[in-house]
Amino acid sequence: MTTSTAPKEGAPPSRAAPAMNKADQVLAAMQAFMDEVTSSKEKARAFLIEVGYLDEQGNVTEPYRQ
């Protein structure tokens, strides 16, 4: 048995998804990064320490205190 990938008669032609522009690509990458970083409490804490918002004990560092 063979399967045909030809569209059925009278069916509208299929369209490929439009190519993403640079801004959409950056936004998608940022969203994927945010999803990864916030996927667990441990990953979120490690990220906040890495960027300097928290110290190793989990306290807010001096530049970010009010």
C-alpha positions in Angstrom: 0.0 0.0 0.0 1.3 3.4 -0.9 0.2 6.7 0.5 -0.1 9.8 -1.6 0.9 13.2 -0.3 -0.9 15.0 -3.1 -3.7 17.3 -2.0 -7.3 16.2 -2.5 -9.0 17.6 -5.5 -10.6 20.9 -4.6 -8.6 21.3 -1.4 -6.9 24.7 -0.9 -3.1 24.6 -1.4 -1.1 24.2 1.8 1.0 27.0 3.0 4.3 26.8 4.8 4.6 28.7 8.0 5.9 32.2 7.4 9.6 32.7 8.1 10.3 34.3 11.4 11.9 37.7 11.3 14.9 38.5 13.5 12.8 40.1 16.3 10.5 37.0 16.4 13.6 34.8 16.6 15.1 36.8 19.5 11.7 36.8 21.3 11.4 33.0 20.9 14.9 32.5 22.2 14.2 34.7 25.2 11.0 32.9 25.9 12.8 29.5 25.7 15.5 30.7 28.1 13.0 32.1 30.5 11.0 28.8 30.4 14.3 26.9 31.2 15.4 29.2 34.0 12.0 29.2 35.7 11.4 25.4 35.3 12.5 24.8 38.9 13.2 26.7 42.0 16.8 25.6 42.0 17.4 26.8 38.4 15.8 30.1 39.2 18.0 30.6 42.3 21.1 29.6 40.5 20.4 32.1 37.7 19.7 34.9 40.2 23.0 34.2 41.9 24.9 34.0 38.6 23.6 37.5 37.6 24.4 38.9 41.0 20.9 39.6 42.2 21.3 37.1 45.1 24.3 36.1 47.2 25.2 32.4 47.9 23.0 32.5 51.0 20.0 33.7 49.0 20.0 37.3 50.2 19.4 40.2 47.8 22.8 41.8 47.1 23.5 45.5 48.1 22.9 47.1 44.7 19.3 45.8 44.6 18.3 46.5 48.2 15.9 49.4 48.8 
